[in-house]
Amino acid sequence: MVACPDGEREALIAAARELDSRMREIQNGGKVIGGERVAMMAALNLSNEVQQLRTHSTSVPAELDSRLEALNHKIEAALLD
């Protein structure tokens, strides 16, 4: 059993199920042979998804800032007219 902080057991179990699902998917694809390689490919795929989410989540606030700034300028211009 893996130790985890109180209240995180369900999340850990869900993560283990997701990893198991990904590994089975890769293994059933037949292109990767060996348990260690299957685990490595699943970990690499999950890591790539995390990186993409991190990149996307940091770009969204910057995009919102620029949109809000543009709206603010439009409001200021309308108030001055």
PDB file with SEQRES, HELIX, SHEET and CRYST1 records, atoms N, CA, C and O in Angstrom:
SEQRES   1 A   81  MET VAL ALA CYS PRO ASP GLY GLU ARG GLU ALA LEU ILE          
SEQRES   2 A   81  ALA ALA ALA ARG GLU LEU ASP SER ARG MET ARG GLU ILE          
SEQRES   3 A   81  GLN ASN GLY GLY LYS VAL ILE GLY GLY GLU ARG VAL ALA          
SEQRES   4 A   81  MET MET ALA ALA LEU ASN LEU SER ASN GLU VAL GLN GLN          
SEQRES   5 A   81  LEU ARG THR HIS SER THR SER VAL PRO ALA GLU LEU ASP          
SEQRES   6 A   81  SER ARG LEU GLU ALA LEU ASN HIS LYS ILE GLU ALA ALA          
SEQRES   7 A   81  LEU LEU ASP                                                  
HELIX    1 AA1 ARG A    9  GLY A   29  1                                  21    
HELIX    2 AA2 GLY A   35  LEU A   80  1                                  46    
CRYST1    1.000    1.000    1.000  90.00  90.00  90.00 P 1           1          
ATOM      1  N   MET A   1       0.839  -1.184   0.000  1.00  0.00           N  
ATOM      2  CA  MET A   1       0.000   0.000   0.000  1.00  0.00           C  
ATOM      3  C   MET A   1       0.884   1.248   0.000  1.00  0.00           C  
ATOM      4  O   MET A   1       1.961   1.261   0.597  1.00  0.00           O  
ATOM      5  N   VAL A   2       0.422   2.271  -0.663  1.00  0.00           N  
ATOM      6  CA  VAL A   2       1.147   3.538  -0.759  1.00  0.00           C  
ATOM      7  C   VAL A   2       0.593   4.491   0.291  1.00  0.00           C  
ATOM      8  O   VAL A   2      -0.622   4.631   0.435  1.00  0.00           O  
ATOM      9  N   ALA A   3       1.488   5.145   1.023  1.00  0.00           N  
ATOM     10  CA  ALA A   3       1.056   6.116   2.029  1.00  0.00           C  
ATOM     11  C   ALA A   3       0.661   7.417   1.338  1.00  0.00           C  
ATOM     12  O   ALA A   3       1.277   7.827   0.355  1.00  0.00           O  
ATOM     13  N   CYS A   4      -0.377   8.057   1.871  1.00  0.00           N  
ATOM     14  CA  CYS A   4      -0.790   9.353   1.338  1.00  0.00           C  
ATOM     15  C   CYS A   4      -1.418  10.169   2.461  1.00  0.00           C  
ATOM     16  O   CYS A   4      -1.895   9.607   3.447  1.00  0.00           O  
ATOM     17  N   PRO A   5      -1.418  11.491   2.314  1.00  0.00           N  
ATOM     18  CA  PRO A   5      -2.014  12.350   3.344  1.00  0.00           C  
ATOM     19  C   PRO A   5      -3.509  12.073   3.514  1.00  0.00           C  
ATOM     20  O   PRO A   5      -4.179  11.593   2.601  1.00  0.00           O  
ATOM     21  N   ASP A   6      -4.008  12.390   4.708  1.00  0.00           N  
ATOM     22  CA  ASP A   6      -5.439  12.229   4.981  1.00  0.00           C  
ATOM     23  C   ASP A   6      -6.265  12.985   3.945  1.00  0.00           C  
ATOM     24  O   ASP A   6      -5.925  14.103   3.558  1.00  0.00           O  
ATOM     25  N   GLY A   7      -7.329  12.372   3.512  1.00  0.00           N  
ATOM     26  CA  GLY A   7      -8.227  13.031   2.576  1.00  0.00           C  
ATOM     27  C   GLY A   7      -7.830  12.898   1.117  1.00  0.00           C  
ATOM     28  O   GLY A   7      -8.559  13.361   0.240  1.00  0.00           O  
ATOM     29  N   GLU A   8      -6.696  12.280   0.837  1.00  0.00           N  
ATOM     30  CA  GLU A   8      -6.249  12.157  -0.553  1.00  0.00           C  
ATOM     31  C   GLU A   8      -6.292  10.720  -1.067  1.00  0.00           C  
ATOM     32  O   GLU A   8      -5.846  10.438  -2.179  1.00  0.00           O  
ATOM     33  N   ARG A   9      -6.827   9.822  -0.256  1.00  0.00           N  
ATOM     34  CA  ARG A   9      -6.852   8.408  -0.633  1.00  0.00           C  
ATOM     35  C   ARG A   9      -7.650   8.182  -1.915  1.00  0.00           C  
ATOM     36  O   ARG A   9      -7.194   7.477  -2.815  1.00  0.00           O  
ATOM     37  N   GLU A  10      -8.828   8.772  -1.999  1.00  0.00           N  
ATOM     38  CA  GLU A  10      -9.680   8.583  -3.181  1.00  0.00           C  
ATOM     39  C   GLU A  10      -9.014   9.126  -4.441  1.00  0.00           C  
ATOM     40  O   GLU A  10      -9.106   8.518  -5.507  1.00  0.00           O  
ATOM     41  N   ALA A  11      -8.349  10.261  -4.320  1.00  0.00           N  
ATOM     42  CA  ALA A  11      -7.652  10.834  -5.478  1.00  0.00           C  
ATOM     43  C   ALA A  11      -6.505   9.930  -5.910  1.00  0.00           C  
ATOM     44  O   ALA A  11      -6.254   9.767  -7.104  1.00  0.00           O  
ATOM     45  N   LEU A  12      -5.808   9.341  -4.939  1.00  0.00           N  
ATOM     46  CA  LEU A  12      -4.709   8.430  -5.259  1.00  0.00           C  
ATOM     47  C   LEU A  12      -5.230   7.173  -5.950  1.00  0.00           C  
ATOM     48  O   LEU A  12      -4.629   6.687  -6.908  1.00  0.00           O  
ATOM     49  N   ILE A  13      -6.339   6.659  -5.463  1.00  0.00           N  
ATOM     50  CA  ILE A  13      -6.948   5.477  -6.089  1.00  0.00           C  
ATOM     51  C   ILE A  13      -7.386   5.802  -7.514  1.00  0.00           C  
ATOM     52  O   ILE A  13      -7.187   4.996  -8.423  1.00  0.00           O  
ATOM     53  N   ALA A  14      -7.977   6.967  -7.712  1.00  0.00           N  
ATOM     54  CA  ALA A  14      -8.395   7.381  -9.061  1.00  0.00           C  
ATOM     55  C   ALA A  14      -7.186   7.519  -9.977  1.00  0.00           C  
ATOM     56  O   ALA A  14      -7.246   7.136 -11.146  1.00  0.00           O  
ATOM     57  N   ALA A  15      -6.092   8.061  -9.459  1.00  0.00           N  
ATOM     58  CA  ALA A  15      -4.871   8.200 -10.260  1.00  0.00           C  
ATOM     59  C   ALA A  15      -4.318   6.832 -10.631  1.00  0.00           C  
ATOM     60  O   ALA A  15      -3.867   6.629 -11.758  1.00  0.00           O  
ATOM     61  N   ALA A  16      -4.349   5.892  -9.692  1.00  0.00           N  
ATOM     62  CA  ALA A  16      -3.867   4.536  -9.967  1.00  0.00           C  
ATOM     63  C   ALA A  16      -4.727   3.860 -11.031  1.00  0.00           C  
ATOM     64  O   ALA A  16      -4.211   3.161 -11.902  1.00  0.00           O  
ATOM     65  N   ARG A  17      -6.021   4.069 -10.956  1.00  0.00           N  
ATOM     66  CA  ARG A  17      -6.922   3.492 -11.971  1.00  0.00           C  
ATOM     67  C   ARG A  17      -6.653   4.092 -13.350  1.00  0.00           C  
ATOM     68  O   ARG A  17      -6.652   3.386 -14.359  1.00  0.00           O  
ATOM     69  N   GLU A  18      -6.425   5.401 -13.378  1.00  0.00           N  
ATOM     70  CA  GLU A  18      -6.132   6.062 -14.656  1.00  0.00           C  
ATOM     71  C   GLU A  18      -4.832   5.526 -15.247  1.00  0.00           C  
ATOM     72  O   GLU A  18      -4.760   5.238 -16.442  1.00  0.00           O  
ATOM     73  N   LEU A  19      -3.809   5.394 -14.409  1.00  0.00           N  
ATOM     74  CA  LEU A  19      -2.528   4.860 -14.877  1.00  0.00           C  
ATOM     75  C   LEU A  19      -2.697   3.436 -15.387  1.00  0.00           C  
ATOM     76  O   LEU A  19      -2.164   3.086 -16.439  1.00  0.00           O  
ATOM     77  N   ASP A  20      -3.435   2.613 -14.650  1.00  0.00           N  
ATOM     78  CA  ASP A  20      -3.683   1.236 -15.068  1.00  0.00           C  
ATOM     79  C   ASP A  20      -4.398   1.204 -16.413  1.00  0.00           C  
ATOM     80  O   ASP A  20      -4.057   0.406 -17.286  1.00  0.00           O  
ATOM     81  N   SER A  21      -5.383   2.066 -16.574  1.00  0.00           N  
ATOM     82  CA  SER A  21      -6.123   2.139 -17.837  1.00  0.00           C  
ATOM     83  C   SER A  21      -5.208   2.523 -18.993  1.00  0.00           C  
ATOM     84  O   SER A  21      -5.267   1.927 -20.069  1.00  0.00           O  
ATOM     85  N   ARG A  22      -4.364   3.522 -18.762  1.00  0.00           N  
ATOM     86  CA  ARG A  22      -3.434   3.964 -19.809  1.00  0.00           C  
ATOM     87  C   ARG A  22      -2.455   2.853 -20.164  1.00  0.00           C  
ATOM     88  O   ARG A  22      -2.155   2.633 -21.338  1.00  0.00           O  
ATOM     89  N   MET A  23      -1.957   2.152 -19.146  1.00  0.00           N  
ATOM     90  CA  MET A  23      -1.002   1.073 -19.400  1.00  0.00           C  
ATOM     91  C   MET A  23      -1.650  -0.056 -20.192  1.00  0.00           C  
ATOM     92  O   MET A  23      -1.037  -0.604 -21.108  1.00  0.00           O  
ATOM     93  N   ARG A  24      -2.881  -0.403 -19.845  1.00  0.00           N  
ATOM     94  CA  ARG A  24      -3.585  -1.464 -20.577  1.00  0.00           C  
ATOM     95  C   ARG A  24      -3.832  -1.052 -22.033  1.00  0.00           C  
ATOM     96  O   ARG A  24      -3.719  -1.866 -22.949  1.00  0.00           O  
ATOM     97  N   GLU A  25      -4.167   0.210 -22.225  1.00  0.00           N  
ATOM     98  CA  GLU A  25      -4.394   0.729 -23.576  1.00  0.00           C  
ATOM     99  C   GLU A  25      -3.121   0.603 -24.418  1.00  0.00           C  
ATOM    100  O   GLU A  25      -3.174   0.175 -25.570  1.00  0.00           O  
ATOM    101  N   ILE A  26      -1.994   0.974 -23.843  1.00  0.00           N  
ATOM    102  CA  ILE A  26      -0.715   0.885 -24.555  1.00  0.00           C  
ATOM    103  C   ILE A  26      -0.361  -0.571 -24.812  1.00  0.00           C  
ATOM    104  O   ILE A  26       0.068  -0.929 -25.909  1.00  0.00           O  
ATOM    105  N   GLN A  27      -0.542  -1.414 -23.792  1.00  0.00           N  
ATOM    106  CA  GLN A  27      -0.216  -2.830 -23.922  1.00  0.00           C  
ATOM    107  C   GLN A  27      -1.089  -3.501 -24.978  1.00  0.00           C  
ATOM    108  O   GLN A  27      -0.600  -4.319 -25.758  1.00  0.00           O  
ATOM    109  N   ASN A  28      -2.366  -3.163 -25.007  1.00  0.00           N  
ATOM    110  CA  ASN A  28      -3.283  -3.754 -25.985  1.00  0.00           C  
ATOM    111  C   ASN A  28      -3.023  -3.248 -27.400  1.00  0.00           C  
ATOM    112  O   ASN A  28      -3.421  -3.887 -28.374  1.00  0.00           O  
ATOM    113  N   GLY A  29      -2.356  -2.103 -27.512  1.00  0.00           N  
ATOM    114  CA  GLY A  29      -1.983  -1.586 -28.827  1.00  0.00           C  
ATOM    115  C   GLY A  29      -0.947  -2.463 -29.506  1.00  0.00           C  
ATOM    116  O   GLY A  29      -0.823  -2.456 -30.730  1.00  0.00           O  
ATOM    117  N   GLY A  30      -0.203  -3.220 -28.709  1.00  0.00           N  
ATOM    118  CA  GLY A  30       0.749  -4.181 -29.240  1.00  0.00           C  
ATOM    119  C   GLY A  30       2.053  -3.622 -29.760  1.00  0.00           C  
ATOM    120  O   GLY A  30       2.904  -4.393 -30.203  1.00  0.00           O  
ATOM    121  N   LYS A  31       2.250  -2.313 -29.726  1.00  0.00           N  
ATOM    122  CA  LYS A  31       3.478  -1.728 -30.265  1.00  0.00           C  
ATOM    123  C   LYS A  31       4.600  -1.667 -29.233  1.00  0.00           C  
ATOM    124  O   LYS A  31       5.774  -1.584 -29.592  1.00  0.00           O  
ATOM    125  N   VAL A  32       4.238  -1.710 -27.947  1.00  0.00           N  
ATOM    126  CA  VAL A  32       5.227  -1.624 -26.876  1.00  0.00           C  
ATOM    127  C   VAL A  32       5.186  -2.928 -26.098  1.00  0.00           C  
ATOM    128  O   VAL A  32       4.126  -3.372 -25.656  1.00  0.00           O  
ATOM    129  N   ILE A  33       6.356  -3.536 -25.936  1.00  0.00           N  
ATOM    130  CA  ILE A  33       6.446  -4.820 -25.245  1.00  0.00           C  
ATOM    131  C   ILE A  33       7.242  -4.645 -23.958  1.00  0.00           C  
ATOM    132  O   ILE A  33       8.253  -3.943 -23.934  1.00  0.00           O  
ATOM    133  N   GLY A  34       6.784  -5.278 -22.902  1.00  0.00           N  
ATOM    134  CA  GLY A  34       7.480  -5.242 -21.617  1.00  0.00           C  
ATOM    135  C   GLY A  34       6.810  -4.291 -20.651  1.00  0.00           C  
ATOM    136  O   GLY A  34       6.482  -3.156 -20.999  1.00  0.00           O  
ATOM    137  N   GLY A  35       6.612  -4.766 -19.432  1.00  0.00           N  
ATOM    138  CA  GLY A  35       5.922  -3.985 -18.416  1.00  0.00           C  
ATOM    139  C   GLY A  35       6.574  -2.655 -18.114  1.00  0.00           C  
ATOM    140  O   GLY A  35       5.889  -1.645 -17.955  1.00  0.00           O  
ATOM    141  N   GLU A  36       7.902  -2.648 -18.034  1.00  0.00           N  
ATOM    142  CA  GLU A  36       8.600  -1.397 -17.730  1.00  0.00           C  
ATOM    143  C   GLU A  36       8.436  -0.385 -18.856  1.00  0.00           C  
ATOM    144  O   GLU A  36       8.249   0.806 -18.604  1.00  0.00           O  
ATOM    145  N   ARG A  37       8.507  -0.852 -20.083  1.00  0.00           N  
ATOM    146  CA  ARG A  37       8.346   0.063 -21.223  1.00  0.00           C  
ATOM    147  C   ARG A  37       6.923   0.595 -21.306  1.00  0.00           C  
ATOM    148  O   ARG A  37       6.707   1.768 -21.610  1.00  0.00           O  
ATOM    149  N   VAL A  38       5.963  -0.265 -21.037  1.00  0.00           N  
ATOM    150  CA  VAL A  38       4.563   0.164 -21.036  1.00  0.00           C  
ATOM    151  C   VAL A  38       4.359   1.231 -19.963  1.00  0.00           C  
ATOM    152  O   VAL A  38       3.716   2.251 -20.211  1.00  0.00           O  
ATOM    153  N   ALA A  39       4.908   0.993 -18.768  1.00  0.00           N  
ATOM    154  CA  ALA A  39       4.791   1.969 -17.678  1.00  0.00           C  
ATOM    155  C   ALA A  39       5.474   3.280 -18.046  1.00  0.00           C  
ATOM    156  O   ALA A  39       4.957   4.358 -17.752  1.00  0.00           O  
ATOM    157  N   MET A  40       6.633   3.188 -18.688  1.00  0.00           N  
ATOM    158  CA  MET A  40       7.358   4.394 -19.076  1.00  0.00           C  
ATOM    159  C   MET A  40       6.578   5.190 -20.126  1.00  0.00           C  
ATOM    160  O   MET A  40       6.514   6.417 -20.048  1.00  0.00           O  
ATOM    161  N   MET A  41       5.992   4.511 -21.092  1.00  0.00           N  
ATOM    162  CA  MET A  41       5.213   5.202 -22.119  1.00  0.00           C  
ATOM    163  C   MET A  41       3.975   5.864 -21.509  1.00  0.00           C  
ATOM    164  O   MET A  41       3.632   6.993 -21.859  1.00  0.00           O  
ATOM    165  N   ALA A  42       3.309   5.155 -20.596  1.00  0.00           N  
ATOM    166  CA  ALA A  42       2.132   5.734 -19.938  1.00  0.00           C  
ATOM    167  C   ALA A  42       2.530   6.963 -19.133  1.00  0.00           C  
ATOM    168  O   ALA A  42       1.840   7.982 -19.171  1.00  0.00           O  
ATOM    169  N   ALA A  43       3.639   6.871 -18.404  1.00  0.00           N  
ATOM    170  CA  ALA A  43       4.117   8.011 -17.615  1.00  0.00           C  
ATOM    171  C   ALA A  43       4.494   9.175 -18.518  1.00  0.00           C  
ATOM    172  O   ALA A  43       4.202  10.328 -18.199  1.00  0.00           O  
ATOM    173  N   LEU A  44       5.135   8.887 -19.632  1.00  0.00           N  
ATOM    174  CA  LEU A  44       5.527   9.940 -20.571  1.00  0.00           C  
ATOM    175  C   LEU A  44       4.296  10.627 -21.163  1.00  0.00           C  
ATOM    176  O   LEU A  44       4.258  11.852 -21.272  1.00  0.00           O  
ATOM    177  N   ASN A  45       3.302   9.842 -21.541  1.00  0.00           N  
ATOM    178  CA  ASN A  45       2.065  10.417 -22.083  1.00  0.00           C  
ATOM    179  C   ASN A  45       1.358  11.294 -21.052  1.00  0.00           C  
ATOM    180  O   ASN A  45       0.905  12.392 -21.375  1.00  0.00           O  
ATOM    181  N   LEU A  46       1.264  10.813 -19.818  1.00  0.00           N  
ATOM    182  CA  LEU A  46       0.620  11.597 -18.763  1.00  0.00           C  
ATOM    183  C   LEU A  46       1.409  12.865 -18.460  1.00  0.00           C  
ATOM    184  O   LEU A  46       0.827  13.927 -18.243  1.00  0.00           O  
ATOM    185  N   SER A  47       2.734  12.751 -18.446  1.00  0.00           N  
ATOM    186  CA  SER A  47       3.582  13.919 -18.199  1.00  0.00           C  
ATOM    187  C   SER A  47       3.389  14.961 -19.289  1.00  0.00           C  
ATOM    188  O   SER A  47       3.335  16.158 -19.005  1.00  0.00           O  
ATOM    189  N   ASN A  48       3.286  14.514 -20.528  1.00  0.00           N  
ATOM    190  CA  ASN A  48       3.057  15.426 -21.643  1.00  0.00           C  
ATOM    191  C   ASN A  48       1.716  16.151 -21.487  1.00  0.00           C  
ATOM    192  O   ASN A  48       1.627  17.353 -21.736  1.00  0.00           O  
ATOM    193  N   GLU A  49       0.688  15.428 -21.080  1.00  0.00           N  
ATOM    194  CA  GLU A  49      -0.616  16.054 -20.868  1.00  0.00           C  
ATOM    195  C   GLU A  49      -0.552  17.101 -19.757  1.00  0.00           C  
ATOM    196  O   GLU A  49      -1.149  18.171 -19.876  1.00  0.00           O  
ATOM    197  N   VAL A  50       0.166  16.797 -18.684  1.00  0.00           N  
ATOM    198  CA  VAL A  50       0.319  17.756 -17.582  1.00  0.00           C  
ATOM    199  C   VAL A  50       1.023  19.012 -18.080  1.00  0.00           C  
ATOM    200  O   VAL A  50       0.611  20.126 -17.756  1.00  0.00           O  
ATOM    201  N   GLN A  51       2.084  18.841 -18.867  1.00  0.00           N  
ATOM    202  CA  GLN A  51       2.812  19.991 -19.412  1.00  0.00           C  
ATOM    203  C   GLN A  51       1.908  20.856 -20.278  1.00  0.00           C  
ATOM    204  O   GLN A  51       1.940  22.083 -20.185  1.00  0.00           O  
ATOM    205  N   GLN A  52       1.100  20.215 -21.122  1.00  0.00           N  
ATOM    206  CA  GLN A  52       0.185  20.963 -21.981  1.00  0.00           C  
ATOM    207  C   GLN A  52      -0.833  21.738 -21.156  1.00  0.00           C  
ATOM    208  O   GLN A  52      -1.149  22.884 -21.475  1.00  0.00           O  
ATOM    209  N   LEU A  53      -1.349  21.118 -20.097  1.00  0.00           N  
ATOM    210  CA  LEU A  53      -2.305  21.803 -19.227  1.00  0.00           C  
ATOM    211  C   LEU A  53      -1.659  22.978 -18.515  1.00  0.00           C  
ATOM    212  O   LEU A  53      -2.272  24.037 -18.378  1.00  0.00           O  
ATOM    213  N   ARG A  54      -0.429  22.800 -18.061  1.00  0.00           N  
ATOM    214  CA  ARG A  54       0.284  23.894 -17.392  1.00  0.00           C  
ATOM    215  C   ARG A  54       0.510  25.050 -18.353  1.00  0.00           C  
ATOM    216  O   ARG A  54       0.296  26.208 -17.994  1.00  0.00           O  
ATOM    217  N   THR A  55       0.937  24.749 -19.556  1.00  0.00           N  
ATOM    218  CA  THR A  55       1.181  25.789 -20.554  1.00  0.00           C  
ATOM    219  C   THR A  55      -0.112  26.528 -20.863  1.00  0.00           C  
ATOM    220  O   THR A  55      -0.134  27.757 -20.937  1.00  0.00           O  
ATOM    221  N   HIS A  56      -1.182  25.774 -21.041  1.00  0.00           N  
ATOM    222  CA  HIS A  56      -2.474  26.385 -21.364  1.00  0.00           C  
ATOM    223  C   HIS A  56      -2.990  27.223 -20.201  1.00  0.00           C  
ATOM    224  O   HIS A  56      -3.519  28.315 -20.409  1.00  0.00           O  
ATOM    225  N   SER A  57      -2.841  26.722 -18.982  1.00  0.00           N  
ATOM    226  CA  SER A  57      -3.386  27.446 -17.830  1.00  0.00           C  
ATOM    227  C   SER A  57      -2.631  28.736 -17.555  1.00  0.00           C  
ATOM    228  O   SER A  57      -3.208  29.670 -16.998  1.00  0.00           O  
ATOM    229  N   THR A  58      -1.354  28.817 -17.930  1.00  0.00           N  
ATOM    230  CA  THR A  58      -0.618  30.068 -17.723  1.00  0.00           C  
ATOM    231  C   THR A  58      -0.888  31.059 -18.843  1.00  0.00           C  
ATOM    232  O   THR A  58      -0.750  32.264 -18.637  1.00  0.00           O  
ATOM    233  N   SER A  59      -1.268  30.581 -20.022  1.00  0.00           N  
ATOM    234  CA  SER A  59      -1.533  31.498 -21.129  1.00  0.00           C  
ATOM    235  C   SER A  59      -2.932  32.103 -21.040  1.00  0.00           C  
ATOM    236  O   SER A  59      -3.158  33.201 -21.547  1.00  0.00           O  
ATOM    237  N   VAL A  60      -3.858  31.416 -20.414  1.00  0.00           N  
ATOM    238  CA  VAL A  60      -5.228  31.913 -20.308  1.00  0.00           C  
ATOM    239  C   VAL A  60      -5.296  33.215 -19.511  1.00  0.00           C  
ATOM    240  O   VAL A  60      -5.924  34.163 -19.982  1.00  0.00           O  
ATOM    241  N   PRO A  61      -4.679  33.311 -18.320  1.00  0.00           N  
ATOM    242  CA  PRO A  61      -4.745  34.589 -17.595  1.00  0.00           C  
ATOM    243  C   PRO A  61      -4.144  35.757 -18.383  1.00  0.00           C  
ATOM    244  O   PRO A  61      -4.671  36.868 -18.332  1.00  0.00           O  
ATOM    245  N   ALA A  62      -3.065  35.521 -19.097  1.00  0.00           N  
ATOM    246  CA  ALA A  62      -2.460  36.594 -19.891  1.00  0.00           C  
ATOM    247  C   ALA A  62      -3.425  37.049 -20.981  1.00  0.00           C  
ATOM    248  O   ALA A  62      -3.553  38.244 -21.243  1.00  0.00           O  
ATOM    249  N   GLU A  63      -4.094  36.105 -21.605  1.00  0.00           N  
ATOM    250  CA  GLU A  63      -5.073  36.438 -22.652  1.00  0.00           C  
ATOM    251  C   GLU A  63      -6.248  37.210 -22.053  1.00  0.00           C  
ATOM    252  O   GLU A  63      -6.727  38.177 -22.646  1.00  0.00           O  
ATOM    253  N   LEU A  64      -6.705  36.785 -20.893  1.00  0.00           N  
ATOM    254  CA  LEU A  64      -7.804  37.493 -20.235  1.00  0.00           C  
ATOM    255  C   LEU A  64      -7.394  38.899 -19.838  1.00  0.00           C  
ATOM    256  O   LEU A  64      -8.183  39.835 -19.962  1.00  0.00           O  
ATOM    257  N   ASP A  65      -6.163  39.055 -19.362  1.00  0.00           N  
ATOM    258  CA  ASP A  65      -5.669  40.388 -19.004  1.00  0.00           C  
ATOM    259  C   ASP A  65      -5.713  41.329 -20.201  1.00  0.00           C  
ATOM    260  O   ASP A  65      -6.158  42.471 -20.083  1.00  0.00           O  
ATOM    261  N   SER A  66      -5.252  40.848 -21.349  1.00  0.00           N  
ATOM    262  CA  SER A  66      -5.233  41.717 -22.530  1.00  0.00           C  
ATOM    263  C   SER A  66      -6.651  42.042 -22.994  1.00  0.00           C  
ATOM    264  O   SER A  66      -6.911  43.164 -23.431  1.00  0.00           O  
ATOM    265  N   ARG A  67      -7.561  41.092 -22.908  1.00  0.00           N  
ATOM    266  CA  ARG A  67      -8.952  41.356 -23.292  1.00  0.00           C  
ATOM    267  C   ARG A  67      -9.608  42.352 -22.335  1.00  0.00           C  
ATOM    268  O   ARG A  67     -10.326  43.258 -22.757  1.00  0.00           O  
ATOM    269  N   LEU A  68      -9.345  42.167 -21.031  1.00  0.00           N  
ATOM    270  CA  LEU A  68      -9.906  43.095 -20.051  1.00  0.00           C  
ATOM    271  C   LEU A  68      -9.354  44.499 -20.235  1.00  0.00           C  
ATOM    272  O   LEU A  68     -10.079  45.483 -20.087  1.00  0.00           O  
ATOM    273  N   GLU A  69      -8.082  44.589 -20.554  1.00  0.00           N  
ATOM    274  CA  GLU A  69      -7.473  45.901 -20.790  1.00  0.00           C  
ATOM    275  C   GLU A  69      -8.112  46.578 -22.003  1.00  0.00           C  
ATOM    276  O   GLU A  69      -8.397  47.775 -21.972  1.00  0.00           O  
ATOM    277  N   ALA A  70      -8.335  45.813 -23.065  1.00  0.00           N  
ATOM    278  CA  ALA A  70      -8.967  46.366 -24.263  1.00  0.00           C  
ATOM    279  C   ALA A  70     -10.392  46.835 -23.956  1.00  0.00           C  
ATOM    280  O   ALA A  70     -10.807  47.901 -24.409  1.00  0.00           O  
ATOM    281  N   LEU A  71     -11.131  46.046 -23.193  1.00  0.00           N  
ATOM    282  CA  LEU A  71     -12.485  46.446 -22.809  1.00  0.00           C  
ATOM    283  C   LEU A  71     -12.461  47.697 -21.935  1.00  0.00           C  
ATOM    284  O   LEU A  71     -13.314  48.573 -22.074  1.00  0.00           O  
ATOM    285  N   ASN A  72     -11.495  47.776 -21.048  1.00  0.00           N  
ATOM    286  CA  ASN A  72     -11.363  48.942 -20.185  1.00  0.00           C  
ATOM    287  C   ASN A  72     -11.121  50.204 -21.012  1.00  0.00           C  
ATOM    288  O   ASN A  72     -11.701  51.254 -20.733  1.00  0.00           O  
ATOM    289  N   HIS A  73     -10.264  50.097 -22.028  1.00  0.00           N  
ATOM    290  CA  HIS A  73      -9.999  51.244 -22.908  1.00  0.00           C  
ATOM    291  C   HIS A  73     -11.271  51.663 -23.651  1.00  0.00           C  
ATOM    292  O   HIS A  73     -11.540  52.855 -23.800  1.00  0.00           O  
ATOM    293  N   LYS A  74     -12.047  50.688 -24.115  1.00  0.00           N  
ATOM    294  CA  LYS A  74     -13.291  50.998 -24.817  1.00  0.00           C  
ATOM    295  C   LYS A  74     -14.281  51.700 -23.890  1.00  0.00           C  
ATOM    296  O   LYS A  74     -14.948  52.654 -24.289  1.00  0.00           O  
ATOM    297  N   ILE A  75     -14.369  51.222 -22.657  1.00  0.00           N  
ATOM    298  CA  ILE A  75     -15.282  51.845 -21.689  1.00  0.00           C  
ATOM    299  C   ILE A  75     -14.845  53.273 -21.386  1.00  0.00           C  
ATOM    300  O   ILE A  75     -15.669  54.186 -21.346  1.00  0.00           O  
ATOM    301  N   GLU A  76     -13.543  53.461 -21.173  1.00  0.00           N  
ATOM    302  CA  GLU A  76     -13.024  54.805 -20.906  1.00  0.00           C  
ATOM    303  C   GLU A  76     -13.306  55.745 -22.077  1.00  0.00           C  
ATOM    304  O   GLU A  76     -13.703  56.894 -21.879  1.00  0.00           O  
ATOM    305  N   ALA A  77     -13.098  55.252 -23.288  1.00  0.00           N  
ATOM    306  CA  ALA A  77     -13.350  56.071 -24.477  1.00  0.00           C  
ATOM    307  C   ALA A  77     -14.829  56.430 -24.581  1.00  0.00           C  
ATOM    308  O   ALA A  77     -15.171  57.559 -24.932  1.00  0.00           O  
ATOM    309  N   ALA A  78     -15.703  55.480 -24.279  1.00  0.00           N  
ATOM    310  CA  ALA A  78     -17.143  55.739 -24.344  1.00  0.00           C  
ATOM    311  C   ALA A  78     -17.568  56.749 -23.285  1.00  0.00           C  
ATOM    312  O   ALA A  78     -18.442  57.580 -23.533  1.00  0.00           O  
ATOM    313  N   LEU A  79     -16.957  56.683 -22.111  1.00  0.00           N  
ATOM    314  CA  LEU A  79     -17.294  57.623 -21.041  1.00  0.00           C  
ATOM    315  C   LEU A  79     -16.815  59.034 -21.353  1.00  0.00           C  
ATOM    316  O   LEU A  79     -17.429  60.008 -20.918  1.00  0.00           O  
ATOM    317  N   LEU A  80     -15.731  59.150 -22.099  1.00  0.00           N  
ATOM    318  CA  LEU A  80     -15.191  60.464 -22.446  1.00  0.00           C  
ATOM    319  C   LEU A  80     -15.985  61.140 -23.553  1.00  0.00           C  
ATOM    320  O   LEU A  80     -15.944  62.363 -23.689  1.00  0.00           O  
ATOM    321  N   ASP A  81     -16.706  60.355 -24.343  1.00  0.00           N  
ATOM    322  CA  ASP A  81     -17.494  60.929 -25.452  1.00  0.00           C  
ATOM    323  C   ASP A  81     -18.710  61.635 -24.991  1.00  0.00           C  
ATOM    324  O   ASP A  81     -19.464  62.164 -25.808  1.00  0.00           O  
TER     325      ASP A  81                                                      
END                                                                             
